[in-house]
């Protein structure tokens, strides 16, 4: 697995004195010239609506510079768009960029033109191709930089023109809440090259993005319904403590973290619907600024991956909830795993500063060297007490008959009733992770999948007054503890099912979504999957049992 290979965000610093040749900004300018300027609507004579996309100056660079200053961060003349706080080009936000919404024409299904915002563009000019529209969108998503290349156009051509692509959401964007229920936040898309490619493009990308809300009034969040694709590694959401704390952070997709003066809201590894207990909520100010974190890995050997993540945020009026939910992230960065094939255990205690806490959910997190993640109550003498979490068991509940640790789908445990824990000098919790490294070098803490992590996340309250504690945790419709071996495989692989699972159906798909194998009904355990005539590559399987529970994952045939 290659580490992140990406043009550093430092190149996106604006340089208004010049425009680099062959930059994405130059391509955007050329697109506007071909379809929108000169003989059509927005030439240097003033243009429709006073918008000049040709620019003034003696050279192309001067004209580009002139157009840049007239559209980036500039309020539209259209009163409806201006009233929404939109810009002609809003750095990092295609949904708030009036020009992109005018040329979008169905590329992005979640945004469109409102009443009184006029007709779509271009009118009478050359229609924009999907590649051209995507280039404009990617430029905006990466903060509309004046210099540098934010995306390889060949990657977009391969995806849109050659049809060599895989979508995180092949069935389209998730349905957002109604306006009375809440709102939807989207991160992406960004495009990942295939794992094996001659150009050496990245196959693993992790981005952060600040996201301003600017809602009419303060509000409370009662539910976070997070949607991710199969290739997602994680999705994390923070809030800046004040809007001013986000001021110096660059807009758009960025590669660097900025966790000063920020509060964790959620961290999940797969599609997860967090419905908070009745009477509990996150309390957000109307002008809260979010910081989003999306991490995808393209497991496909030949296809471009379109990575996206969505969160449906459900709200209620401020002052409705009795208690405020909080989320705690507890890292142990002091891990170093020798590459000798032995199992190593790392332990860290947390005690002494939180006081009385009522835990609602808990989840551990490792990368691929992880073999287990456990959490125990801490005895007064510092020893491990009762085990309260086991990442190798379904739903994180200790004591399962056939433990199996799947680092890509580590379970989140929900406590009903809420679990009271006292964090003081003598008491608290101990979290413990185990790893085995058979690779070519020792591995330590780091953010890519080539590195390792040891992170515990829990959500809880400091008081349960007014909270209905017998609210049932989200019911999982996922089959747990399914083991696949070997994986990668050569000619056949085996799916070992839990003891309580039988009578299942099995379907296997290629990365384009085409069904290549189908077993309508089987009681075999393990279930034998033969490669047959399938080519080498990544395949997605879906298992469904007689109770309707499902499990989706990947099988690699070498």
C-alpha positions as CSV (number, residue, x, y, z in Angstrom):
1,X,0.0,0.0,0.0
2,X,1.5,3.3,-1.0
3,X,1.4,6.2,1.4
4,X,-0.4,9.4,0.5
5,X,1.1,11.0,-2.6
6,X,-0.4,14.4,-2.9
7,X,0.6,17.9,-3.9
8,X,1.0,19.7,-0.6
9,X,-1.6,22.3,0.5
10,X,1.2,24.9,0.7
11,X,1.0,25.3,-3.1
12,X,-2.5,26.5,-2.7
13,X,-1.5,29.8,-1.1
14,X,-2.8,32.5,-3.3
15,X,-0.4,34.5,-5.4
16,X,-2.4,37.2,-7.1
17,X,0.6,38.5,-9.0
18,X,0.8,35.6,-11.4
19,X,-1.0,32.5,-12.6
20,X,1.1,29.3,-13.2
21,X,0.8,27.8,-16.6
22,X,-1.0,24.4,-16.8
23,X,-2.6,25.1,-13.3
24,X,-6.1,24.0,-12.6
25,X,-7.0,27.7,-12.4
26,X,-5.8,28.1,-15.9
27,X,-7.9,25.2,-17.1
28,X,-11.0,26.7,-15.4
29,X,-10.3,30.0,-17.2
30,X,-10.0,28.2,-20.5
31,X,-13.3,26.4,-19.9
32,X,-15.0,29.7,-19.2
33,X,-13.6,31.1,-22.4
34,X,-14.7,28.2,-24.5
35,X,-18.3,28.2,-23.2
36,X,-19.2,31.4,-21.4
37,X,-17.2,34.4,-22.6
38,X,-16.6,36.4,-25.8
39,X,-19.3,35.9,-28.4
40,X,-21.7,34.4,-25.9
41,X,-22.9,35.9,-22.5
42,X,-19.9,37.1,-20.4
43,X,-17.3,38.8,-22.6
44,X,-15.2,41.8,-21.7
45,X,-17.9,44.2,-22.8
46,X,-19.6,43.8,-19.5
47,X,-21.4,40.6,-19.9
48,X,-24.8,39.4,-18.8
49,X,-25.5,40.4,-15.3
50,X,-22.4,42.5,-15.3
51,X,-20.2,39.3,-15.1
52,X,-17.0,39.4,-17.2
53,X,-15.4,36.0,-17.6
54,X,-13.0,37.1,-20.3
55,X,-11.1,39.7,-18.3
56,X,-9.1,42.8,-19.0
57,X,-5.4,43.0,-19.7
58,X,-2.7,42.8,-22.4
59,X,-1.8,39.1,-21.7
60,X,-3.7,36.0,-21.0
61,X,-2.2,35.9,-17.5
62,X,-3.4,39.4,-16.8
63,X,-6.9,38.5,-18.1
64,X,-6.9,35.4,-15.9
65,X,-5.9,37.5,-12.9
66,X,-8.6,40.0,-13.6
67,X,-11.3,37.3,-13.8
68,X,-10.0,35.6,-10.7
69,X,-10.4,38.7,-8.6
70,X,-13.9,39.3,-10.0
71,X,-15.3,35.9,-9.1
72,X,-13.4,34.3,-6.1
73,X,-15.0,35.5,-2.9
74,X,-17.3,38.0,-4.7
75,X,-21.0,38.3,-3.9
76,X,-23.2,37.6,-6.9
77,X,-25.4,40.4,-8.3
78,X,-28.4,37.9,-8.1
79,X,-30.3,39.0,-5.0
80,X,-31.5,35.4,-4.1
81,X,-27.9,34.0,-4.2
82,X,-26.5,37.0,-2.4
83,X,-29.2,36.6,0.3
84,X,-28.0,33.0,0.9
85,X,-24.5,34.2,1.5
86,X,-23.2,32.7,-1.7
87,X,-20.2,33.8,-3.7
88,X,-19.6,33.6,-7.4
89,X,-16.9,31.2,-6.4
90,X,-17.0,30.2,-2.7
91,X,-13.7,28.6,-1.7
92,X,-14.2,25.0,-0.7
93,X,-18.0,25.0,-1.3
94,X,-19.4,24.1,-4.7
95,X,-22.9,24.2,-3.1
96,X,-22.4,27.9,-2.2
97,X,-20.6,28.8,-5.5
98,X,-23.2,30.5,-7.7
99,X,-21.2,30.0,-10.9
100,X,-20.8,26.3,-10.3
101,X,-24.5,25.9,-9.6
102,X,-25.2,27.7,-12.9
103,X,-23.0,25.3,-14.9
104,X,-23.8,22.2,-12.8
105,X,-26.6,20.9,-15.0
106,X,-27.1,17.6,-13.1
107,X,-23.4,16.7,-12.3
108,X,-24.1,17.2,-8.6
109,X,-27.6,16.0,-7.8
110,X,-27.7,17.5,-4.3
111,X,-27.6,21.1,-5.5
112,X,-29.4,23.2,-8.1
113,X,-30.7,26.6,-8.9
114,X,-33.4,28.2,-6.8
115,X,-36.4,30.2,-8.0
116,X,-35.3,33.6,-9.2
117,X,-31.7,32.5,-9.8
118,X,-32.0,32.5,-13.5
119,X,-31.4,29.8,-16.1
120,X,-28.5,27.4,-16.2
121,X,-25.3,28.2,-18.1
122,X,-24.1,28.3,-20.8
123,X,-26.9,29.7,-23.0
124,X,-26.0,29.6,-26.6
125,X,-22.4,28.6,-26.0
126,X,-20.5,25.3,-26.0
127,X,-22.0,22.9,-23.4
128,X,-19.5,21.8,-20.7
129,X,-18.5,18.2,-20.6
130,X,-18.7,16.3,-17.3
131,X,-14.9,16.4,-17.2
132,X,-14.9,20.2,-17.5
133,X,-17.6,20.6,-14.9
134,X,-15.7,18.3,-12.6
135,X,-12.5,20.3,-13.1
136,X,-14.4,23.4,-11.9
137,X,-15.8,21.6,-8.9
138,X,-12.5,20.1,-7.9
139,X,-10.9,23.5,-8.2
140,X,-13.5,24.9,-5.9
141,X,-13.3,22.0,-3.4
142,X,-9.6,22.5,-3.0
143,X,-10.1,26.1,-2.2
144,X,-10.0,27.7,-5.7
145,X,-6.2,28.1,-5.6
146,X,-4.6,30.5,-8.1
147,X,-1.7,28.2,-8.6
148,X,-1.0,24.5,-8.7
149,X,-2.8,21.4,-9.9
150,X,-5.4,20.0,-7.6
151,X,-6.5,17.0,-9.7
152,X,-5.1,15.1,-12.6
153,X,-7.4,15.7,-15.6
154,X,-6.5,12.3,-17.0
155,X,-8.0,10.7,-13.9
156,X,-11.3,12.5,-14.5
157,X,-11.2,11.5,-18.2
158,X,-10.7,7.9,-17.3
159,X,-13.7,8.1,-14.9
160,X,-16.1,10.1,-17.1
161,X,-15.1,9.4,-20.7
162,X,-13.6,5.9,-20.5
163,X,-16.2,4.6,-17.9
164,X,-13.4,3.3,-15.8
165,X,-14.7,4.3,-12.4
166,X,-16.3,3.1,-9.2
167,X,-18.6,5.2,-7.1
168,X,-18.9,5.3,-3.3
169,X,-22.6,5.8,-3.9
170,X,-23.6,4.0,-7.1
171,X,-27.3,4.4,-6.3
172,X,-27.0,8.2,-5.9
173,X,-26.8,10.5,-3.0
174,X,-28.6,9.6,0.3
175,X,-31.9,11.3,0.8
176,X,-31.4,14.4,3.1
177,X,-33.6,15.3,6.1
178,X,-36.5,17.6,5.4
179,X,-35.8,21.3,6.2
180,X,-37.9,20.8,9.4
181,X,-35.9,17.8,10.5
182,X,-32.3,19.1,9.9
183,X,-29.8,19.3,7.0
184,X,-27.2,17.3,5.1
185,X,-23.4,17.8,5.0
186,X,-21.4,16.4,2.1
187,X,-17.7,15.9,1.9
188,X,-16.2,15.4,-1.6
189,X,-16.1,14.0,-4.1
190,X,-12.3,13.4,-4.6
191,X,-10.8,10.9,-6.9
192,X,-8.4,8.1,-6.1
193,X,-6.3,6.4,-8.8
194,X,-6.1,2.6,-9.0
195,X,-3.8,0.8,-6.6
196,X,-1.4,-0.3,-9.3
197,X,-0.8,2.4,-11.9
198,X,2.3,3.5,-13.9
199,X,1.9,7.1,-12.9
200,X,2.4,6.5,-9.2
201,X,-0.7,8.4,-8.2
202,X,-2.1,8.0,-4.7
203,X,-4.4,5.1,-3.9
204,X,-5.1,6.4,-0.4
205,X,-6.2,9.9,0.5
206,X,-7.3,11.5,3.7
207,X,-8.6,15.0,3.8
208,X,-9.9,17.6,6.3
209,X,-12.3,20.4,5.5
210,X,-13.8,23.2,7.6
211,X,-17.5,23.6,6.9
212,X,-19.4,26.8,7.9
213,X,-23.1,26.4,8.8
214,X,-24.5,29.9,9.5
215,X,-28.0,28.7,10.6
216,X,-30.8,31.1,11.7
217,X,-30.6,30.2,15.4
218,X,-28.8,28.0,18.0
219,X,-29.9,24.4,17.8
220,X,-29.4,20.9,19.2
221,X,-28.3,17.7,17.4
222,X,-30.2,14.5,18.2
223,X,-29.0,12.2,15.5
224,X,-26.0,11.8,13.2
225,X,-26.7,9.5,10.3
226,X,-23.3,9.0,8.5
227,X,-23.1,7.4,5.1
228,X,-19.8,6.1,3.6
229,X,-18.8,3.9,0.7
230,X,-17.3,0.4,1.0
231,X,-13.7,1.6,0.6
232,X,-13.9,4.2,3.4
233,X,-11.4,3.8,6.3
234,X,-13.1,6.3,8.6
235,X,-15.2,9.5,8.9
236,X,-14.7,12.0,11.8
237,X,-16.5,15.2,12.7
238,X,-15.2,18.0,15.0
239,X,-16.5,21.4,15.9
240,X,-14.3,24.5,16.4
241,X,-14.8,25.9,19.9
242,X,-15.6,29.3,18.4
243,X,-16.0,30.5,14.8
244,X,-12.8,32.6,15.3
245,X,-10.8,29.4,15.9
246,X,-11.5,28.4,12.3
247,X,-10.6,31.8,10.8
248,X,-7.0,31.0,10.0
249,X,-7.7,27.5,8.6
250,X,-7.6,27.4,4.8
251,X,-10.9,26.7,3.0
252,X,-11.4,23.5,1.0
253,X,-9.9,20.0,1.2
254,X,-6.6,20.0,3.0
255,X,-4.2,17.3,4.1
256,X,-3.0,18.7,7.5
257,X,-4.8,18.4,10.8
258,X,-5.7,21.3,13.0
259,X,-7.1,20.0,16.3
260,X,-6.4,23.1,18.5
261,X,-9.5,24.6,20.0
262,X,-11.7,21.8,18.6
263,X,-14.1,19.3,20.1
264,X,-14.7,15.8,18.7
265,X,-18.3,15.0,17.8
266,X,-18.2,11.6,16.1
267,X,-15.8,9.0,14.8
268,X,-17.1,6.0,12.8
269,X,-15.5,3.4,10.5
270,X,-18.6,2.5,8.4
271,X,-22.1,3.8,7.7
272,X,-23.5,4.4,11.2
273,X,-26.8,6.0,12.4
274,X,-26.3,7.5,15.8
275,X,-29.6,8.2,17.4
276,X,-28.9,9.8,20.8
277,X,-30.9,8.8,23.9
278,X,-34.1,10.8,24.4
279,X,-33.3,13.9,26.5
280,X,-29.7,14.1,25.3
281,X,-28.2,16.2,22.4
282,X,-25.2,18.0,21.2
283,X,-25.7,21.7,21.7
284,X,-24.4,23.9,18.8
285,X,-24.4,27.6,18.1
286,X,-26.0,28.9,14.9
287,X,-22.6,29.9,13.5
288,X,-20.8,26.8,14.5
289,X,-18.0,25.7,12.2
290,X,-17.4,22.0,11.6
291,X,-14.2,20.3,10.7
292,X,-14.7,17.1,8.6
293,X,-12.3,14.3,8.1
294,X,-12.7,11.6,5.4
295,X,-10.3,8.8,4.6
296,X,-10.6,6.5,1.7
297,X,-8.5,3.7,0.2
298,X,-8.9,2.6,-3.4
299,X,-8.7,-1.2,-3.3
300,X,-9.3,-1.5,-7.0
301,X,-6.4,-2.4,-9.2
302,X,-7.7,-0.7,-12.4
303,X,-10.6,1.6,-11.7
304,X,-10.7,5.2,-10.5
305,X,-12.6,5.6,-7.3
306,X,-15.0,8.5,-6.6
307,X,-14.9,9.1,-2.8
308,X,-17.7,10.9,-1.0
309,X,-19.2,11.0,2.5
310,X,-22.5,12.3,3.8
311,X,-23.9,13.1,7.2
312,X,-27.6,13.7,7.8
313,X,-27.8,15.9,10.8
314,X,-31.1,15.9,12.7
315,X,-31.9,18.9,14.9
316,X,-34.3,20.3,17.4
317,X,-34.7,23.8,19.0
318,X,-32.2,25.0,21.5
319,X,-33.1,24.3,25.1
320,X,-35.1,21.1,24.3
321,X,-32.6,18.5,25.7
322,X,-32.0,18.1,29.4
323,X,-28.4,16.9,29.0
324,X,-25.5,17.6,26.6
325,X,-23.8,14.7,24.9
326,X,-20.0,14.7,24.6
327,X,-17.4,12.6,22.8
328,X,-14.0,11.7,24.1
329,X,-11.0,10.5,22.0
330,X,-8.2,8.7,23.9
331,X,-5.1,8.0,21.8
332,X,-2.1,6.0,22.8
333,X,0.7,7.2,20.5
334,X,3.4,5.2,22.3
335,X,3.1,2.1,20.2
336,X,6.0,0.5,18.2
337,X,5.4,-3.0,16.8
338,X,8.5,-5.0,15.9
339,X,8.3,-7.1,12.7
340,X,9.0,-10.5,14.2
341,X,5.6,-12.1,14.0
342,X,5.0,-12.0,17.8
343,X,1.9,-10.6,19.3
344,X,2.5,-7.3,21.3
345,X,0.1,-5.8,23.8
346,X,-0.1,-2.1,24.6
347,X,-2.0,-0.8,27.6
348,X,-3.0,2.7,28.7
349,X,-5.1,3.8,31.7
350,X,-7.5,6.8,31.8
351,X,-8.4,8.1,35.2
352,X,-8.4,11.2,37.3
353,X,-10.0,14.1,35.5
354,X,-13.5,13.4,34.1
355,X,-15.4,12.7,37.3
356,X,-18.7,10.8,37.0
357,X,-19.5,9.8,33.4
358,X,-22.4,7.8,32.0
359,X,-21.1,6.0,28.9
360,X,-23.5,5.6,25.9
361,X,-21.2,4.2,23.3
362,X,-17.6,2.9,23.0
363,X,-15.4,1.9,20.1
364,X,-11.7,1.0,19.6
365,X,-9.7,1.7,16.5
366,X,-6.5,0.1,15.0
367,X,-5.1,-0.4,11.5
368,X,-4.4,-3.7,9.8
369,X,-1.9,-5.1,12.3
370,X,-4.4,-5.0,15.1
371,X,-5.6,-8.4,16.5
372,X,-7.8,-7.3,19.4
373,X,-9.0,-4.2,21.3
374,X,-10.3,-4.5,24.9
375,X,-11.5,-2.1,27.6
376,X,-11.7,-2.8,31.3
377,X,-12.8,-0.9,34.4
378,X,-9.8,0.2,36.4
379,X,-9.5,-1.1,40.0
380,X,-8.3,1.3,42.7
381,X,-5.0,-0.6,42.8
382,X,-4.4,0.1,39.1
383,X,-5.3,-3.5,37.9
384,X,-7.8,-4.5,35.3
385,X,-11.3,-5.1,36.6
386,X,-14.5,-6.0,34.7
387,X,-14.2,-6.1,30.9
388,X,-16.7,-3.7,29.3
389,X,-15.7,-3.8,25.7
390,X,-14.3,-6.5,23.3
391,X,-13.6,-5.4,19.7
392,X,-13.4,-9.0,18.6
393,X,-17.0,-9.7,19.6
394,X,-20.3,-8.8,17.9
395,X,-21.6,-5.4,19.1
396,X,-18.4,-5.1,21.2
397,X,-20.0,-7.3,24.0
398,X,-17.4,-9.4,25.8
399,X,-17.8,-13.2,26.1
400,X,-18.6,-14.3,22.6
401,X,-18.0,-17.9,21.7
402,X,-16.0,-17.2,18.5
403,X,-14.1,-13.9,18.8
404,X,-12.8,-12.5,15.5
405,X,-11.2,-9.1,15.1
406,X,-11.9,-7.2,11.9
407,X,-9.9,-4.0,12.0
408,X,-12.0,-2.5,9.2
409,X,-15.3,-3.1,10.9
410,X,-14.5,-2.7,14.7
411,X,-17.9,-2.7,16.4
412,X,-19.3,0.2,18.4
413,X,-20.9,-1.0,21.7
414,X,-24.0,0.8,23.0
415,X,-24.9,0.6,26.7
416,X,-28.5,0.3,27.8
417,X,-28.8,1.4,30.5
418,X,-26.0,3.9,30.3
419,X,-22.8,2.7,32.0
420,X,-21.7,4.8,35.0
421,X,-17.9,5.1,35.4
422,X,-16.1,7.3,37.9
423,X,-12.8,8.8,36.7
424,X,-10.7,9.9,39.6
425,X,-7.3,9.2,41.1
426,X,-8.1,5.6,41.8
427,X,-10.7,4.7,39.2
428,X,-11.4,4.9,35.5
429,X,-10.7,2.5,32.6
430,X,-7.9,0.6,31.0
431,X,-7.8,0.1,27.2
432,X,-5.6,-2.5,25.6
433,X,-4.8,-3.3,22.0
434,X,-2.8,-6.2,20.5
435,X,-0.9,-6.3,17.2
436,X,1.1,-8.7,15.1
437,X,3.6,-7.4,12.5
438,X,5.0,-9.9,9.9
439,X,6.1,-7.1,7.5
440,X,9.5,-5.9,6.4
441,X,9.9,-3.2,9.1
442,X,8.7,-2.1,12.5
443,X,5.6,0.0,12.5
444,X,4.7,2.8,14.8
445,X,1.9,5.4,15.3
446,X,0.8,7.2,12.1
447,X,-2.2,8.3,10.1
448,X,-1.8,6.2,6.9
449,X,-2.8,2.6,6.6
450,X,0.9,1.7,6.5
451,X,1.2,3.0,10.0
452,X,-0.7,1.9,13.2
453,X,-3.1,3.5,15.6
454,X,-4.5,2.8,19.1
455,X,-7.5,5.0,19.7
456,X,-10.5,4.6,22.0
457,X,-13.6,6.8,21.4
458,X,-16.6,7.0,23.8
459,X,-19.7,9.1,23.9
460,X,-21.4,9.9,27.2
461,X,-23.1,12.3,29.6
462,X,-22.2,13.8,33.0
463,X,-25.7,13.6,34.3
464,X,-28.7,11.5,33.4
465,X,-31.5,13.7,34.9
466,X,-34.3,14.0,32.4
467,X,-32.7,11.4,30.1
468,X,-34.6,8.2,29.2
469,X,-32.0,5.6,29.9
470,X,-33.9,2.6,28.5
471,X,-33.8,3.9,25.0
472,X,-32.7,1.0,22.8
473,X,-29.4,1.4,21.1
474,X,-29.5,1.4,17.3
475,X,-30.3,-2.1,16.1
476,X,-27.6,-3.5,13.9
477,X,-28.8,-5.2,10.7
478,X,-25.3,-6.4,10.1
479,X,-23.9,-9.9,10.4
480,X,-20.9,-9.9,12.7
481,X,-17.8,-12.0,13.2
482,X,-17.5,-13.4,9.7
483,X,-14.0,-14.6,8.9
484,X,-12.6,-14.9,5.4
485,X,-9.5,-17.0,4.8
486,X,-7.2,-16.8,2.9
487,X,-7.7,-13.3,1.7
488,X,-6.1,-12.5,-0.7
489,X,-6.8,-15.9,-2.2
490,X,-5.5,-17.8,-5.3
491,X,-8.2,-20.3,-6.4
492,X,-10.7,-20.5,-3.5
493,X,-11.4,-18.9,-0.2
494,X,-13.6,-19.9,2.8
495,X,-16.2,-17.8,4.7
496,X,-16.5,-18.9,8.3
497,X,-19.9,-18.0,9.7
498,X,-20.8,-17.5,13.4
499,X,-22.4,-20.5,15.1
500,X,-25.8,-18.9,15.1
501,X,-25.9,-18.1,11.4
502,X,-27.2,-20.6,8.8
503,X,-29.2,-20.6,5.7
504,X,-27.6,-17.7,3.9
505,X,-27.5,-16.4,0.4
506,X,-24.2,-15.2,-1.2
507,X,-23.6,-12.8,-4.1
508,X,-20.3,-11.7,-5.5
509,X,-19.8,-8.5,-7.6
510,X,-17.0,-7.0,-9.5
511,X,-16.0,-3.4,-8.7
512,X,-18.4,-2.1,-11.5
513,X,-21.3,-3.6,-9.7
514,X,-21.8,-6.6,-12.0
515,X,-22.9,-9.8,-10.3
516,X,-20.4,-12.6,-11.1
517,X,-21.5,-15.3,-8.6
518,X,-24.7,-16.1,-6.8
519,X,-25.4,-18.9,-4.3
520,X,-29.2,-18.7,-3.6
521,X,-29.1,-20.8,-0.5
522,X,-26.5,-22.5,1.6
523,X,-26.1,-24.1,5.0
524,X,-22.4,-24.9,4.6
525,X,-20.1,-23.6,7.2
526,X,-17.5,-22.6,6.1
527,X,-18.9,-21.6,2.8
528,X,-16.4,-22.4,0.0
529,X,-16.0,-19.7,-2.7
530,X,-14.3,-20.9,-5.8
531,X,-12.6,-18.4,-8.1
532,X,-13.5,-20.3,-11.3
533,X,-12.8,-18.1,-14.3
534,X,-12.7,-14.8,-12.4
535,X,-9.8,-12.5,-13.2
536,X,-7.4,-11.2,-10.6
537,X,-8.7,-8.2,-8.7
538,X,-11.1,-6.9,-6.0
539,X,-14.6,-8.4,-5.6
540,X,-17.4,-7.3,-3.3
541,X,-19.4,-9.9,-1.5
542,X,-22.8,-9.6,0.1
543,X,-24.2,-12.3,2.5
544,X,-27.8,-12.3,3.7
545,X,-29.2,-14.7,6.4
546,X,-32.8,-15.8,6.8
547,X,-33.5,-13.0,9.3
548,X,-32.6,-10.3,6.8
549,X,-29.2,-9.4,8.3
550,X,-26.5,-8.7,5.8
551,X,-22.7,-8.4,5.6
552,X,-20.7,-6.8,2.8
553,X,-16.9,-7.0,2.4
554,X,-14.2,-7.6,-0.1
555,X,-12.4,-10.6,-1.5
556,X,-9.1,-10.3,-3.4
557,X,-8.2,-12.9,-6.0
558,X,-4.5,-12.8,-6.9
